[in-house]
Amino acid sequence: MQQVNVQEGRRLKALYSYKILHTKDEKEYDELTKLASSICDSPVSLINLIDDSEQWSKSVYGISLEERSIPRSKTICQYAIQKIDLFEVTDLSADDRFKDASYVKNDPKFRYYLGAPLENSDGQIIGTLCILDYKPKKLSAEKKSQLRILANQVMAHLELRKHNAELKRLNQYHVQLMKMLSHDLRAPLNGIIGLSDLMIQSDSAISDEESKNLIEGISRSAKQLKQMISEIFNYALLDTMGFELDVHSADLGETLNKMKALYEPLARFKNIDLRFELDNNLGKVQIDVEKFEQIYGNLLSNAIKYTESGGSVRSMIKVVPDNGSHSLILNVKDTGIGISEELRMMLLQGKAGQKQGAKSDVDSTGIGITIIKRFVDMFNGKLEISSEAGKGSEFTITLPVQSAE
């Protein structure tokens, strides 16, 4: 009994560390329950978290619940969290543990249950991603495998949520720790992106357009989260002098291809015409390519974010002679909402600002342009902004570089 109590104590400690109980709805989790329901051909799906006495549903799809909390003793998931594998009940009305439960005998008269454990990296199971149906059935091994993948993505979101909260408390004495966390946070995000892309490419995993759109939405959200995490880390590290230039030979053609892969899907989703231009004679240059890619990515992300459907974004890279050396010129131009003169001056001074315009319906950390300005200054480069509210914006970055040929 003592061992059981110790193990339950560890499990509860893990659950409470996420500070997720009784929080508001969040789109990332609602997309996953909807996708689980669609992929598993089941009308109801929930993300349930279980403490010592109750079960609370973080996300609910397919059914209206007056109360999201129910006593743990009355739940099916109390059994699911005791297993490291999936927990399936093909007919609840024929199972002595559940046949007299109110949700089986009375409305909604559930008959089928399948729960995938939400297990953290320490092996603690804090809840489940589960699906329910009103008829008895048995899911294939492939469907179960897909539910397990989605449960892993739920857990990855919880880890990211937890670590992002921790980041807010970091200060200048934690530079090395932040660099380590940055790597650790990107790892689960890369897993989400990879799994989403794998499911998109798998004909057997997606049977309809709605499911495909949901998975693509998860992939987009993961990529945006990854960029946001990078921005938060970079901003904090800049303030603590945690950055130095790491200049080496780089092929900017590869950088452009990477930008295409990251941002063309976002542009297509918003019905934005995204074009890339690259000087064919560009060759290789000596540059800190990681920081340049963050500058480039921030500009493209903002241009797409603040351009409405049907608009366009143009990107150009070229290298030109400059007083016996060379300058790398990056230009990003959009037909978006534009910015005011006051905000333009703030951005040129590297000050984090509010949303770019009143018409914008998207949130921003407000620090992306600050990072761009600070990185440009590190390169001893120049940032130019041309814009008019309601008529688009044009950003031009000029950086001194050496040819690597």
C-alpha positions as CSV (number, residue, x, y, z in Angstrom):
1,M,0.0,0.0,0.0
2,Q,2.9,2.4,0.8
3,Q,4.4,1.8,-2.6
4,V,1.0,2.6,-4.3
5,N,0.7,5.8,-2.3
6,V,4.3,6.9,-3.2
7,Q,3.6,6.2,-6.9
8,E,0.3,8.1,-6.8
9,G,2.1,11.0,-5.1
10,R,4.6,11.2,-7.9
11,R,1.8,11.1,-10.5
12,L,-0.1,13.9,-8.8
13,K,3.1,16.0,-8.5
14,A,3.6,15.6,-12.2
15,L,0.0,16.5,-13.0
16,Y,0.1,19.7,-10.8
17,S,3.4,20.8,-12.4
18,Y,1.6,21.6,-15.6
19,K,-0.9,24.0,-13.9
20,I,-3.5,23.0,-16.5
21,L,-6.4,22.0,-14.3
22,H,-9.5,24.2,-14.6
23,T,-7.9,26.5,-17.2
24,K,-9.8,28.0,-20.2
25,D,-10.3,26.3,-23.5
26,E,-7.2,26.3,-25.8
27,K,-7.4,25.8,-29.6
28,E,-4.4,23.5,-29.7
29,Y,-6.1,20.9,-27.5
30,D,-9.5,21.3,-29.2
31,E,-8.0,20.6,-32.6
32,L,-6.5,17.4,-31.3
33,T,-9.8,16.1,-29.8
34,K,-11.6,16.9,-33.0
35,L,-9.0,15.1,-35.0
36,A,-9.0,12.1,-32.7
37,S,-12.8,11.8,-33.2
38,S,-12.5,12.1,-37.0
39,I,-9.6,9.6,-37.4
40,C,-11.1,7.0,-35.1
41,D,-14.6,7.4,-36.6
42,S,-16.1,8.1,-33.1
43,P,-18.6,10.9,-32.3
44,V,-17.0,11.9,-28.9
45,S,-13.5,12.7,-27.9
46,L,-12.0,14.2,-24.7
47,I,-8.7,15.1,-23.0
48,N,-9.2,14.1,-19.4
49,L,-6.9,14.9,-16.5
50,I,-7.2,13.0,-13.3
51,D,-6.1,14.1,-9.8
52,D,-6.7,12.3,-6.5
53,S,-10.4,12.7,-6.4
54,E,-11.8,14.0,-9.7
55,Q,-11.5,13.9,-13.5
56,W,-11.5,17.2,-15.3
57,S,-11.9,17.5,-19.1
58,K,-9.5,20.0,-20.7
59,S,-11.1,19.6,-24.1
60,V,-14.4,18.1,-25.1
61,Y,-15.6,17.3,-28.7
62,G,-18.9,15.9,-29.8
63,I,-20.9,16.3,-26.6
64,S,-22.2,19.1,-24.4
65,L,-21.1,18.8,-20.7
66,E,-22.7,20.8,-18.0
67,E,-19.8,20.0,-15.7
68,R,-16.3,19.2,-16.8
69,S,-15.5,17.6,-13.5
70,I,-16.8,14.3,-12.2
71,P,-15.7,12.1,-9.3
72,R,-12.7,9.9,-10.2
73,S,-14.5,6.8,-8.8
74,K,-17.2,7.1,-11.5
75,T,-14.9,7.4,-14.5
76,I,-13.6,4.9,-17.1
77,C,-10.3,6.8,-17.3
78,Q,-9.4,5.8,-13.7
79,Y,-8.6,2.4,-15.2
80,A,-6.9,3.8,-18.3
81,I,-4.3,5.7,-16.3
82,Q,-3.2,2.4,-14.6
83,K,-1.9,1.1,-18.0
84,I,1.0,2.2,-20.1
85,D,-0.9,0.9,-23.2
86,L,-4.3,1.7,-24.6
87,F,-7.3,0.8,-22.6
88,E,-10.3,-0.4,-24.7
89,V,-13.8,-1.5,-23.7
90,T,-15.7,-2.8,-26.7
91,D,-19.1,-2.8,-24.9
92,L,-19.5,-0.9,-21.7
93,S,-23.0,-2.3,-21.1
94,A,-21.5,-5.8,-20.9
95,D,-18.6,-4.9,-18.6
96,D,-19.4,-5.3,-14.8
97,R,-17.3,-2.3,-14.0
98,F,-19.3,0.1,-16.1
99,K,-22.7,-1.4,-17.0
100,D,-24.5,0.4,-14.1
101,A,-22.9,3.7,-14.7
102,S,-25.3,6.6,-15.4
103,Y,-23.7,7.4,-18.7
104,V,-24.1,3.8,-19.8
105,K,-27.6,3.0,-18.4
106,N,-29.0,6.5,-19.2
107,D,-28.2,9.2,-21.7
108,P,-25.9,9.5,-23.5
109,K,-25.8,5.7,-23.3
110,F,-22.1,5.2,-24.2
111,R,-21.1,1.7,-25.4
112,Y,-17.5,2.0,-26.6
113,Y,-14.4,3.5,-25.0
114,L,-10.7,3.7,-26.0
115,G,-8.2,5.7,-23.9
116,A,-4.6,6.5,-24.7
117,P,-2.5,7.5,-21.7
118,L,-0.9,11.0,-21.4
119,E,2.5,9.9,-20.2
120,N,5.3,12.4,-19.5
121,S,9.0,11.7,-20.0
122,D,9.3,10.4,-16.4
123,G,6.7,7.7,-17.0
124,Q,3.9,9.5,-15.0
125,I,0.4,9.1,-16.5
126,I,-1.6,12.2,-15.8
127,G,-4.7,11.6,-17.9
128,T,-5.9,10.3,-21.2
129,L,-7.0,11.2,-24.7
130,C,-10.1,9.1,-25.1
131,I,-12.8,8.5,-27.6
132,L,-16.4,7.2,-27.0
133,D,-19.1,5.8,-29.2
134,Y,-22.8,5.0,-28.8
135,K,-22.4,1.6,-30.2
136,P,-20.2,-1.4,-29.4
137,K,-17.2,-1.9,-31.7
138,K,-13.5,-2.6,-31.9
139,L,-10.9,-0.4,-33.5
140,S,-8.1,-1.6,-35.8
141,A,-4.5,-1.6,-34.7
142,E,-3.8,1.2,-37.2
143,K,-6.5,3.5,-35.6
144,K,-5.2,2.8,-32.2
145,S,-1.7,3.6,-33.3
146,Q,-2.9,7.0,-34.6
147,L,-4.7,7.7,-31.3
148,R,-1.5,7.0,-29.5
149,I,0.4,9.5,-31.8
150,L,-2.2,12.2,-31.0
151,A,-1.9,11.5,-27.3
152,N,1.9,12.1,-27.6
153,Q,1.1,15.4,-29.3
154,V,-1.2,16.4,-26.4
155,M,1.7,15.7,-24.0
156,A,4.1,17.7,-26.2
157,H,1.7,20.7,-26.0
158,L,1.5,20.3,-22.2
159,E,5.3,20.3,-22.0
160,L,5.6,23.4,-24.2
161,R,3.0,25.2,-22.1
162,K,4.8,24.3,-18.9
163,H,8.3,25.4,-20.2
164,N,7.0,28.6,-21.7
165,A,5.6,29.6,-18.3
166,E,9.0,28.8,-16.8
167,L,10.7,30.9,-19.3
168,K,9.0,34.1,-18.1
169,R,10.8,33.7,-14.8
170,L,14.3,33.4,-16.3
171,N,16.7,36.3,-16.0
172,Q,20.2,37.2,-17.0
173,Y,21.8,34.7,-14.7
174,H,20.2,31.8,-16.6
175,V,21.7,32.3,-20.1
176,Q,23.2,28.8,-20.3
177,L,20.0,27.2,-18.9
178,M,17.9,29.0,-21.5
179,K,20.1,27.7,-24.3
180,M,19.7,24.2,-23.1
181,L,15.9,24.6,-22.7
182,S,15.7,26.1,-26.2
183,H,17.0,22.9,-27.6
184,D,14.8,20.8,-25.4
185,L,11.7,22.7,-26.4
186,R,12.3,22.5,-30.1
187,A,12.6,18.7,-29.9
188,P,9.0,18.0,-29.0
189,L,7.8,20.6,-31.5
190,N,9.9,19.0,-34.2
191,G,8.2,15.7,-33.2
192,I,4.8,17.3,-33.6
193,I,5.7,18.8,-37.0
194,G,7.2,15.5,-38.2
195,L,4.3,13.4,-37.1
196,S,1.8,15.8,-38.6
197,D,3.6,15.8,-41.9
198,L,3.8,12.0,-41.8
199,M,0.1,11.7,-41.3
200,I,-0.6,14.2,-44.1
201,Q,1.5,12.0,-46.5
202,S,-0.1,8.8,-45.3
203,D,-3.2,7.9,-47.4
204,S,-4.4,5.4,-44.8
205,A,-4.2,7.9,-42.0
206,I,-6.5,10.5,-43.6
207,S,-9.8,9.6,-45.2
208,D,-11.3,13.0,-45.8
209,E,-10.4,16.6,-46.5
210,E,-11.5,17.8,-43.0
211,S,-9.0,15.5,-41.3
212,K,-6.3,16.7,-43.6
213,N,-7.1,20.3,-42.9
214,L,-7.0,19.7,-39.1
215,I,-3.6,18.0,-39.3
216,E,-2.2,20.8,-41.5
217,G,-3.6,23.2,-38.9
218,I,-1.7,21.3,-36.1
219,S,1.5,21.5,-38.2
220,R,1.1,25.3,-38.8
221,S,0.5,25.9,-35.1
222,A,3.6,23.9,-34.2
223,K,5.7,25.8,-36.6
224,Q,4.4,29.1,-35.2
225,L,5.0,28.0,-31.6
226,K,8.5,27.0,-32.6
227,Q,9.1,30.5,-33.9
228,M,7.6,32.1,-30.9
229,I,9.8,30.1,-28.5
230,S,12.8,31.1,-30.6
231,E,11.8,34.8,-30.3
232,I,11.3,34.6,-26.5
233,F,14.7,33.0,-26.1
234,N,16.5,35.3,-28.4
235,Y,15.0,38.4,-26.8
236,A,16.1,37.3,-23.4
237,L,19.5,36.3,-24.5
238,L,20.1,39.6,-26.3
239,D,19.3,41.5,-23.1
240,T,21.8,39.4,-21.2
241,M,24.5,39.6,-23.9
242,G,24.1,35.9,-24.5
243,F,24.7,36.1,-28.3
244,E,27.8,36.2,-30.4
245,L,28.1,36.0,-34.2
246,D,29.1,32.6,-35.6
247,V,30.3,33.4,-39.1
248,H,31.0,30.6,-41.5
249,S,30.5,29.7,-45.2
250,A,26.8,29.4,-46.1
251,D,24.8,28.7,-49.3
252,L,22.0,31.3,-49.3
253,G,20.2,29.2,-51.9
254,E,19.7,26.6,-49.2
255,T,18.4,29.3,-46.9
256,L,15.8,30.4,-49.4
257,N,14.7,26.8,-50.0
258,K,14.2,26.4,-46.2
259,M,12.1,29.6,-46.1
260,K,10.0,28.3,-48.9
261,A,9.3,25.0,-47.1
262,L,8.4,26.8,-43.9
263,Y,6.2,29.7,-45.2
264,E,4.6,28.6,-48.4
265,P,2.1,26.4,-46.6
266,L,1.1,29.3,-44.3
267,A,0.8,31.6,-47.4
268,R,-1.4,29.0,-49.2
269,F,-3.6,28.7,-46.1
270,K,-4.3,32.4,-46.1
271,N,-4.6,32.6,-50.0
272,I,-1.5,34.8,-50.3
273,D,0.7,34.9,-53.4
274,L,4.2,34.3,-52.0
275,R,7.1,34.8,-54.4
276,F,10.9,34.3,-53.9
277,E,13.6,35.9,-56.0
278,L,17.3,34.9,-55.8
279,D,20.3,36.2,-57.7
280,N,21.5,33.3,-59.8
281,N,25.1,34.4,-59.3
282,L,24.8,34.6,-55.6
283,G,27.3,31.9,-54.6
284,K,28.4,31.3,-51.0
285,V,29.1,34.0,-48.5
286,Q,30.6,34.2,-45.0
287,I,27.7,34.9,-42.6
288,D,26.1,33.8,-39.4
289,V,23.4,31.9,-41.3
290,E,21.3,31.0,-38.3
291,K,20.8,34.6,-37.3
292,F,20.2,35.6,-40.9
293,E,17.5,32.9,-41.2
294,Q,15.8,34.3,-38.1
295,I,15.8,37.8,-39.6
296,Y,14.5,36.4,-42.8
297,G,11.9,34.2,-41.1
298,N,10.6,37.0,-38.9
299,L,10.1,39.3,-41.9
300,L,8.3,36.7,-43.9
301,S,6.1,35.7,-40.9
302,N,5.1,39.3,-40.3
303,A,4.4,39.9,-43.9
304,I,2.1,36.9,-44.2
305,K,0.5,37.6,-40.8
306,Y,-0.5,41.2,-41.7
307,T,-1.5,40.6,-45.3
308,E,-5.1,39.8,-46.0
309,S,-6.4,37.0,-48.2
310,G,-5.8,37.6,-51.9
311,G,-2.7,39.8,-51.2
312,S,0.9,39.1,-52.1
313,V,4.3,38.9,-50.5
314,R,7.6,39.3,-52.4
315,S,11.0,38.3,-51.2
316,M,14.4,39.0,-52.9
317,I,18.0,38.2,-52.0
318,K,21.1,39.5,-53.8
319,V,24.8,40.3,-53.2
320,V,26.2,43.5,-54.6
321,P,29.8,45.0,-54.6
322,D,30.3,47.5,-51.9
323,N,33.6,49.5,-51.6
324,G,35.8,46.5,-52.4
325,S,33.7,44.1,-50.3
326,H,30.1,42.9,-50.7
327,S,26.7,43.6,-49.2
328,L,23.9,41.1,-48.8
329,I,20.5,42.7,-49.5
330,L,17.3,41.1,-48.3
331,N,14.0,42.7,-49.3
332,V,10.5,41.7,-48.2
333,K,7.5,43.6,-49.6
334,D,3.9,42.9,-48.9
335,T,0.4,44.4,-49.8
336,G,-0.7,44.2,-46.2
337,I,-2.3,46.6,-43.7
338,G,0.9,48.7,-43.5
339,I,2.1,50.7,-40.5
340,S,1.9,54.2,-39.2
341,E,4.8,56.6,-39.2
342,E,4.9,56.5,-35.4
343,L,5.2,52.7,-35.3
344,R,7.7,52.7,-38.2
345,M,10.0,54.9,-36.1
346,M,9.6,52.7,-33.1
347,L,10.6,49.6,-35.2
348,L,13.6,51.4,-36.5
349,Q,14.7,52.1,-32.9
350,G,14.2,48.4,-32.1
351,K,11.3,48.9,-29.7
352,A,8.8,46.1,-29.3
353,G,5.4,47.4,-30.3
354,Q,1.7,46.5,-30.3
355,K,-0.2,44.9,-33.2
356,Q,0.7,46.5,-36.5
357,G,-2.7,47.9,-37.2
358,A,-6.3,48.1,-36.1
359,K,-7.4,45.7,-38.8
360,S,-5.2,42.9,-37.6
361,D,-6.9,40.0,-36.0
362,V,-3.8,38.1,-35.0
363,D,-1.7,38.3,-31.8
364,S,2.0,38.8,-31.8
365,T,4.7,38.7,-29.1
366,G,5.7,42.1,-30.4
367,I,9.4,41.3,-30.1
368,G,10.2,39.9,-33.5
369,I,11.1,43.2,-35.1
370,T,13.2,44.0,-32.0
371,I,15.2,40.9,-32.6
372,I,15.6,41.8,-36.3
373,K,17.0,45.2,-35.4
374,R,19.4,43.9,-32.7
375,F,20.7,41.2,-35.1
376,V,21.1,43.7,-37.9
377,D,23.1,45.9,-35.5
378,M,25.3,42.9,-34.6
379,F,26.1,42.5,-38.3
380,N,26.8,46.2,-38.5
381,G,24.1,46.3,-41.1
382,K,21.2,48.6,-41.9
383,L,17.4,48.3,-41.6
384,E,15.1,50.4,-43.8
385,I,11.3,50.4,-43.6
386,S,9.0,51.9,-46.2
387,S,5.3,51.8,-45.4
388,E,1.9,53.5,-45.5
389,A,-1.0,52.5,-43.4
390,G,-3.4,50.4,-45.5
391,K,-1.0,50.1,-48.5
392,G,1.6,47.5,-47.5
393,S,5.1,47.6,-46.1
394,E,8.6,47.1,-47.5
395,F,11.6,46.0,-45.3
396,T,15.1,46.1,-46.7
397,I,18.1,44.6,-44.8
398,T,21.6,45.4,-45.9
399,L,24.4,43.3,-44.3
400,P,28.2,43.5,-45.0
401,V,29.5,40.0,-46.0
402,Q,32.6,38.4,-47.4
403,S,32.5,36.0,-50.4
404,A,33.2,32.4,-49.5
405,E,34.4,31.5,-53.0
